[in-house]
Amino acid sequence: MKIEIDSGSGFCFGVTTAIQKAEEELAKGNTLYCLGDIVHNGMECERLRNMGLITIDHEEMARLHDVTVLLRAHGEPPETYELARRNHIEIIDATCPVVLQLQKRIKKQYETGAGQIVIFGKKGHAEVLGLVGQTHSDAIVIESFEEVKKLDFSRDIYLYSQTTKSLDEFHRIIEYIQQHISSSATFKSFDTICRSVANRMPNISQFAARHDLILFVCGRKSSNGRVLFNECRRVNANTHLIEGPEEIDAAWLDGINTVGICGATSTPKWLMEQCQEKIRQIR
C-alpha cells in the first residue's frame, strides 16, 4: 500500500511563529500563559502543555498580574492590550502579520465613520473577535453567502474577510452585493484572505483526487480545517476527518491501494506521520 503525506499540509507561517515563540520562552524556564488554545489542534496543545504552557481564557487573564502572556496568531481586540497594561502583564505578541495588517485596515476604515463594515467570517472565532474589536463591536459578521441578504443595501458597504475563509464563497458574496447595492451607495471589497491558506485549496483538491482513501487530520475546532476537509470530500467521497491515529478504522483500508494523509494549517507534521505509522501497523 502506498501512503503519501501531503507536502503542502501542516502549520502555516503564523502558527509556526507562535509555537516557536512559546517554545523559546518555555526553554528559558519561565512561566508562560497563552490566551486561548495556541492552535486548534488538541494534540499539539497537549504537547506544549507538557512543556509547561498554561492556557487561559479572558476571565482568567483578568485575574492575573505581573505575568507573561502569549497572544496567538489569531490576534486580539484592543481591550486585551488595555487589560495587559492595567495588570502589568508582559505580552508576547504572536499575532500573524496578515491578521495584524487586516486589523489595522478595518480600524482605519471604521475611524472614517462611513457605512457598514462587514466581515465574512465565523461568529465567535478568535480572529473575528479581534477584527470586530477594532470597530467597538459595530462591524456586521456574516458566516455564509445566505446571510449577505440581510445587509442594508441602501447604505455604503465595506466588505472584508477572515483570513482563512473560502475564496470562492467570498467572490459569490461580492457579486451578490454588486447586484443589489443601491445606485446611491458605495460598495468596496477588500480581498483579505491569506494566500498561503487559499492556495492550499487547489493543491489539496489535486492531492485528494489521486488517492483511493483520504485521511484528513485536523482538530474539530479548526475553521480552516473544515473548509479544506469539505474540499477533499467534494473531490473524493472516501475522505475521513480524524484528530489522530487512534481514530483510524482498519475497515477503511480494505481494498485500498493508495492512502493520502493531509491536514489543516493547524495540523502538525508529526501528527500526520503518526497516522502514517498507524496505517503501516494495521497493514
C-alpha positions, -999 to 999 in steps of 0.1 A, spaced: 0 0 0 12 35 -9 9 61 18 16 97 9 16 127 33 7 159 15 38 182 14 16 213 14 -2 205 46 9 215 81 14 246 100 11 280 83 36 307 89 16 324 116 11 292 137 47 281 132 59 315 146 35 314 176 47 279 186 84 289 182 79 319 204 62 297 230 89 271 229 117 297 232 101 313 263 94 279 279 130 268 272 142 296 295 123 280 323 98 309 326 61 306 334 41 313 302 4 317 298 -13 315 264 -47 333 258 -68 306 242 -55 274 225 -23 283 207 -36 262 178 -68 245 170 -53 210 175 -57 192 208 -26 170 205 -3 199 197 -18 218 226 -11 188 248 25 186 237 30 223 247 11 218 279 36 191 288 64 216 282 47 240 307 24 262 286 -7 273 306 -38 280 285 -61 306 300 -93 325 289 -100 362 291 -117 359 326 -86 341 339 -63 367 324 -82 395 341 -72 380 375 -35 378 366 -9 404 374 28 407 366 30 376 344 38 369 308 10 361 283 14 350 247 -12 362 222 -16 335 195 -17 340 157 -54 347 156 -50 382 171 -69 400 199 -91 431 202 -77 464 217 -94 456 251 -69 427 256 -39 450 253 -56 475 276 -61 448 302 -25 438 299 -14 473 305 -36 477 336 -25 444 351 12 449 343 12 418 321 40 414 296 27 405 262 45 382 237 26 391 206 24 363 181 -4 378 160 0 367 124 13 396 103 -15 390 78 -41 393 106 -24 423 121 -25 442 88 -62 433 84 -69 447 119 -52 480 110 -72 483 77 -105 477 95 -97 501 123 -87 528 98 -119 523 78 -140 524 110 -124 557 121 -137 574 89 -172 568 102 -186 558 68 -210 529 60 -213 494 72 -182 474 79 -190 438 70 -167 408 79 -172 375 62 -161 351 90 -171 327 116 -190 343 145 -171 339 178 -139 328 161 -108 343 178 -96 361 147 -131 375 140 -135 388 176 -102 406 172 -114 422 139 -148 432 153 -130 447 183 -114 472 160 -148 487 154 -161 488 190 -183 458 180 -201 477 153 -190 455 124 -215 431 110 -203 395 107 -218 372 81 -209 335 82 -222 324 48 -235 335 14 -271 332 27 -265 359 53 -254 385 28 -291 390 20 -297 406 55 -275 436 48 -289 471 42 -282 477 5 -292 514 8 -261 521 28 -224 520 20 -208 486 25 -171 479 31 -165 441 29 -136 423 45 -129 386 51 -115 365 79 -81 354 65 -89 316 63 -123 317 46 -132 303 12 -121 325 -17 -149 312 -39 -177 320 -14 -162 354 -8 -164 361 -45 -201 350 -45 -208 374 -17 -191 402 -37 -212 395 -68 -244 395 -48 -237 428 -32 -227 443 -65 -260 432 -80 -281 446 -51 -264 477 -38 -283 509 -42 -270 532 -70 -266 559 -44 -245 538 -21 -208 529 -23 -195 493 -22 -159 483 -17 -145 449 -11 -110 440 2 -96 406 -5 -80 399 28 -79 361 25 -44 347 33 -29 333 1 -8 307 19 -42 293 30 -62 300 -1 -36 284 -24 -40 251 -4 -74 246 -19 -65 238 -55 -34 218 -43 -54 197 -18 -80 190 -45 -54 175 -67 -39 156 -38 -73 141 -28 -81 131 -64 -51 109 -68 -57 85 -38 -83 58 -30 -86 70 6 -80 104 22 -74 108 59 -78 145 68 -60 151 101 -74 181 119 -87 194 152 -125 197 150 -124 233 162 -104 244 132 -123 267 109 -97 264 81 -97 227 86 -134 224 80 -131 243 47 -102 221 34 -118 189 46 -150 197 27 -130 203 -4 -113 170 -1 -146 152 4 -161 171 -26 -133 156 -48 -130 122 -31 -161 109 -13 -138 84 6 -125 111 29 -125 108 67 -117 136 92 -97 123 122 -80 141 151 -53 114 155 -41 79 147 -64 63 173 -94 72 152 -83 53 121 -107 24 114 -90 -7 99 -121 -14 78 -114 18 58 -82 2 44 -100 -28 28 -93 -29 -9 -73 3 -8 -41 7 -28 -32 43 -21 -38 65 11 -34 102 12 -28 120 45 -33 157 47 -44 184 71 -51 220 81 -29 249 88 -32 239 124 -21 203 119 15 194 129 35 173 106 45 149 134 8 140 139 3 131 102 35 110 104 19 92 134 -11 84 113 11 71 85 28 48 110 -5 36 124 -16 25 89 16 6 84 10 -12 117 -25 -22 106 -14 -34 72 
